[in-house]
Amino acid sequence: MKQAAYTVKISKTLYQDTYRCILQNDNDETIGTLRVLPSFPLGRNEVPANAPEVPPFLLVIVDDADINKDNLIDFEERASYALLKRFSAENFLPQHCQFYYPSPAFVFEQPDSTTNPIM
């Protein structure tokens, strides 16, 4: 059985178009804290005529989360669903979330993580 999307609690920050979010599971337990930056594409009149059209998206910075290499995909799927639903509006329909992990702990648990980075 597929698990439900997370619940999202949002608050504004002192920065333009930057939000703090808390993700909660079905038991109202906090499983992640995020910063979300809605990314709006430039208007067609601001780009060359042959520029590709790009959809809006959400840049999601994961500050802290209960994730590991085994549940990362499930976390992103459930978080994406909740965030896209919550941030969608008549004038802003983000198409996807782009996740950024400043320092995923499980990468540093690898024996050669500092001498042979995965990137």
C-alpha positions in Angstrom: 0.0 0.0 0.0 1.4 3.4 -1.0 1.8 5.9 1.9 0.1 9.2 1.9 1.8 12.5 1.1 3.2 14.4 4.0 1.5 17.3 5.7 3.2 20.7 5.1 3.2 23.6 7.4 4.6 26.8 5.8 5.8 30.1 7.2 7.2 33.1 5.4 10.8 34.3 6.0 12.4 37.7 5.8 13.5 37.0 2.3 11.4 37.5 -0.8 9.9 34.3 -2.1 11.6 32.1 0.5 9.5 29.9 2.8 10.3 27.6 5.8 8.4 24.4 5.8 7.9 21.6 8.2 6.9 18.1 6.9 4.9 15.9 9.1 3.9 12.3 8.7 0.4 10.7 9.3 1.2 10.7 13.1 1.9 14.4 13.2 5.6 13.7 13.8 8.0 16.2 12.2 10.2 14.3 9.7 11.8 17.3 8.0 12.5 21.0 7.9 12.9 22.7 4.5 13.4 26.0 2.8 11.4 26.3 -0.4 12.0 28.9 -3.1 9.4 29.1 -5.8 11.3 29.6 -9.1 9.4 31.7 -11.7 10.7 31.7 -15.3 11.3 35.0 -17.0 8.5 36.4 -19.1 8.6 35.7 -22.8 9.3 39.4 -23.5 12.5 39.2 -21.4 14.2 36.4 -23.3 15.2 35.9 -26.9 12.5 34.7 -29.3 14.2 31.3 -29.7 14.6 30.6 -26.0 13.0 27.4 -24.8 9.9 27.7 -22.6 10.6 26.4 -19.1 8.1 25.6 -16.4 8.1 27.0 -12.9 9.4 24.7 -10.2 10.2 24.6 -6.5 13.8 24.7 -5.3 13.7 22.7 -2.0 16.6 22.9 0.4 16.4 20.1 2.9 17.8 21.5 6.2 17.1 18.4 8.2 15.1 15.3 7.5 14.7 11.7 8.6 16.1 10.2 5.4 18.7 7.7 4.5 19.8 6.0 1.3 16.9 3.5 1.6 14.0 6.0 1.9 15.3 9.0 -0.1 13.1 8.3 -3.2 10.0 7.8 -1.1 10.8 11.0 0.9 11.2 13.0 -2.3 8.0 11.6 -3.9 5.8 12.2 -0.9 7.4 15.7 -0.2 7.0 16.7 -3.8 3.4 15.7 -3.9 2.6 17.7 -0.8 4.7 20.8 -1.8 3.4 21.0 -5.3 -0.2 20.8 -4.1 0.4 23.4 -1.4 2.3 25.9 -3.6 0.1 25.7 -6.7 -2.0 28.7 -7.4 -3.9 30.2 -10.3 -0.9 32.2 -11.4 1.8 29.7 -10.3 1.7 26.0 -11.2 5.1 24.4 -10.4 5.8 21.3 -12.4 8.4 19.7 -10.2 10.6 20.0 -7.1 14.4 20.2 -7.3 15.9 19.0 -4.0 19.2 20.2 -2.6 20.9 18.5 0.3 23.6 20.7 1.8 25.2 17.7 3.6 23.5 14.4 3.4 24.8 12.5 6.4 24.7 9.1 4.8 27.2 10.2 2.2 29.7 11.0 4.9 29.2 7.6 6.4 30.9 6.0 3.3 34.5 4.9 4.0 36.1 7.0 1.3 33.6 9.9 1.2 36.3 12.6 1.8 38.9 11.2 -0.5 36.7 10.0 -3.4 33.6 12.2 -3.6 30.6 10.8 -5.5 30.1 13.9 -7.5 
